[in-house]
Amino acid sequence: MTDVTERSFKRLTSRRAESIRSQDQRRAVADPQVPGLQLVVGAKRTNGTAGAKTWHLRFTWHGRRARIALGRFPQLSQAEAHEKVREVRKLIEAGIDPRGAGIRAHGPSRPAKDPS
């Protein structure tokens, strides 16, 4: 899977994020205000519908590049994505891998369902 990162924006605003359209291949648009934060725009589907837009954070974990999905745009606004990045960075600084720490696209991990 190939990612194409665009760096043509001086600033990624909510309005600009809304206007980004999917193309033939998946691409990532960097948010220059927050290093590592990207709006990943899925490829256009074969039936012609647009691909999803998802906030991702790229970071380094034990010397290897890693990525975590923070949530879908527009359900997760840009300001909320910035807040989630701050939460993830606190976990990383504490030596906790955020991918297994309950930071999910839909908030914290959901409790297990009661079998009864």
C-alpha beads as a LAMMPS data file, in Angstrom:
LAMMPS data file: protein, C-alpha beads

116 atoms
115 bonds

1 atom types
1 bond types

-500.0 500.0 xlo xhi
-500.0 500.0 ylo yhi
-500.0 500.0 zlo zhi

Masses

1 110.0

Atoms # bond

1 1 1 0.000 0.000 0.000
2 1 1 1.499 3.300 -1.063
3 1 1 1.015 6.539 0.821
4 1 1 1.522 9.849 -0.903
5 1 1 2.228 12.668 1.537
6 1 1 1.328 16.175 0.479
7 1 1 3.194 19.085 1.985
8 1 1 1.739 21.874 -0.104
9 1 1 -0.316 23.441 2.698
10 1 1 1.176 26.015 5.001
11 1 1 -1.739 25.355 7.322
12 1 1 -4.295 22.575 7.397
13 1 1 -7.627 24.057 8.460
14 1 1 -10.957 22.317 8.976
15 1 1 -12.281 23.949 5.830
16 1 1 -9.297 22.767 3.813
17 1 1 -9.645 19.249 5.288
18 1 1 -13.298 19.170 4.182
19 1 1 -12.347 20.198 0.655
20 1 1 -9.758 17.427 0.159
21 1 1 -11.146 14.808 -2.208
22 1 1 -10.081 11.218 -2.603
23 1 1 -8.128 10.262 -5.688
24 1 1 -6.992 7.013 -7.279
25 1 1 -4.605 6.161 -4.456
26 1 1 -4.518 6.644 -0.702
27 1 1 -2.701 9.764 0.424
28 1 1 -1.722 11.497 3.632
29 1 1 -1.929 15.248 4.143
30 1 1 0.370 16.472 6.925
31 1 1 -0.816 18.966 9.538
32 1 1 2.177 21.294 9.945
33 1 1 0.902 22.568 13.308
34 1 1 1.412 19.144 14.916
35 1 1 4.421 17.078 13.793
36 1 1 3.407 13.537 12.894
37 1 1 -0.328 14.251 12.557
38 1 1 -1.767 13.374 9.165
39 1 1 -5.189 13.329 7.577
40 1 1 -5.186 10.089 5.585
41 1 1 -7.583 10.221 2.640
42 1 1 -8.596 6.802 1.369
43 1 1 -8.527 5.963 -2.323
44 1 1 -11.648 6.399 -4.370
45 1 1 -13.580 3.132 -4.388
46 1 1 -14.408 1.207 -7.553
47 1 1 -18.068 2.166 -7.255
48 1 1 -17.057 5.841 -7.367
49 1 1 -17.668 6.694 -3.714
50 1 1 -15.102 8.685 -1.799
51 1 1 -12.630 7.077 0.560
52 1 1 -12.726 7.809 4.281
53 1 1 -10.701 10.573 5.907
54 1 1 -8.961 9.450 9.079
55 1 1 -6.603 11.217 11.485
56 1 1 -3.359 9.265 12.006
57 1 1 -0.358 9.987 14.180
58 1 1 3.042 8.752 13.094
59 1 1 5.567 8.328 15.876
60 1 1 8.700 6.379 16.793
61 1 1 8.451 3.485 19.226
62 1 1 11.718 1.795 20.245
63 1 1 13.468 3.094 17.151
64 1 1 10.784 1.924 14.703
65 1 1 8.193 4.007 12.932
66 1 1 4.661 3.386 14.097
67 1 1 1.213 4.751 13.375
68 1 1 -2.027 4.991 15.322
69 1 1 -5.445 5.929 13.978
70 1 1 -7.057 8.587 16.155
71 1 1 -10.484 8.847 14.536
72 1 1 -12.453 9.718 11.425
73 1 1 -12.901 13.202 10.074
74 1 1 -15.339 15.028 10.507
75 1 1 -16.588 13.075 13.573
76 1 1 -13.227 13.867 15.181
77 1 1 -12.487 17.530 14.579
78 1 1 -9.024 18.896 14.002
79 1 1 -8.932 20.408 17.513
80 1 1 -9.946 17.049 19.028
81 1 1 -7.245 15.314 16.966
82 1 1 -4.684 17.776 18.352
83 1 1 -5.867 16.931 21.893
84 1 1 -5.573 13.188 21.237
85 1 1 -2.019 13.736 19.959
86 1 1 -1.151 15.396 23.278
87 1 1 -2.608 12.369 25.141
88 1 1 -0.633 9.925 22.983
89 1 1 2.610 11.853 23.446
90 1 1 2.155 11.771 27.239
91 1 1 1.835 7.984 27.048
92 1 1 4.943 7.711 24.865
93 1 1 6.935 9.880 27.293
94 1 1 5.785 7.592 30.134
95 1 1 7.076 4.560 28.215
96 1 1 3.603 3.218 27.358
97 1 1 2.823 2.000 23.843
98 1 1 -0.283 4.009 22.865
99 1 1 -1.445 1.351 20.400
100 1 1 -2.313 -0.942 23.290
101 1 1 -3.225 1.673 25.871
102 1 1 -6.839 2.252 24.929
103 1 1 -6.432 5.247 22.612
104 1 1 -8.851 4.324 19.863
105 1 1 -10.788 6.049 17.150
106 1 1 -13.877 5.859 19.353
107 1 1 -12.259 6.973 22.595
108 1 1 -11.031 4.736 25.380
109 1 1 -11.349 0.970 25.157
110 1 1 -14.866 -0.269 25.721
111 1 1 -15.458 -2.621 28.659
112 1 1 -16.107 -6.254 27.807
113 1 1 -19.762 -7.193 27.368
114 1 1 -21.408 -9.066 30.222
115 1 1 -21.990 -12.661 29.017
116 1 1 -25.305 -12.958 30.901

Bonds

1 1 1 2
2 1 2 3
3 1 3 4
4 1 4 5
5 1 5 6
6 1 6 7
7 1 7 8
8 1 8 9
9 1 9 10
10 1 10 11
11 1 11 12
12 1 12 13
13 1 13 14
14 1 14 15
15 1 15 16
16 1 16 17
17 1 17 18
18 1 18 19
19 1 19 20
20 1 20 21
21 1 21 22
22 1 22 23
23 1 23 24
24 1 24 25
25 1 25 26
26 1 26 27
27 1 27 28
28 1 28 29
29 1 29 30
30 1 30 31
31 1 31 32
32 1 32 33
33 1 33 34
34 1 34 35
35 1 35 36
36 1 36 37
37 1 37 38
38 1 38 39
39 1 39 40
40 1 40 41
41 1 41 42
42 1 42 43
43 1 43 44
44 1 44 45
45 1 45 46
46 1 46 47
47 1 47 48
48 1 48 49
49 1 49 50
50 1 50 51
51 1 51 52
52 1 52 53
53 1 53 54
54 1 54 55
55 1 55 56
56 1 56 57
57 1 57 58
58 1 58 59
59 1 59 60
60 1 60 61
61 1 61 62
62 1 62 63
63 1 63 64
64 1 64 65
65 1 65 66
66 1 66 67
67 1 67 68
68 1 68 69
69 1 69 70
70 1 70 71
71 1 71 72
72 1 72 73
73 1 73 74
74 1 74 75
75 1 75 76
76 1 76 77
77 1 77 78
78 1 78 79
79 1 79 80
80 1 80 81
81 1 81 82
82 1 82 83
83 1 83 84
84 1 84 85
85 1 85 86
86 1 86 87
87 1 87 88
88 1 88 89
89 1 89 90
90 1 90 91
91 1 91 92
92 1 92 93
93 1 93 94
94 1 94 95
95 1 95 96
96 1 96 97
97 1 97 98
98 1 98 99
99 1 99 100
100 1 100 101
101 1 101 102
102 1 102 103
103 1 103 104
104 1 104 105
105 1 105 106
106 1 106 107
107 1 107 108
108 1 108 109
109 1 109 110
110 1 110 111
111 1 111 112
112 1 112 113
113 1 113 114
114 1 114 115
115 1 115 116
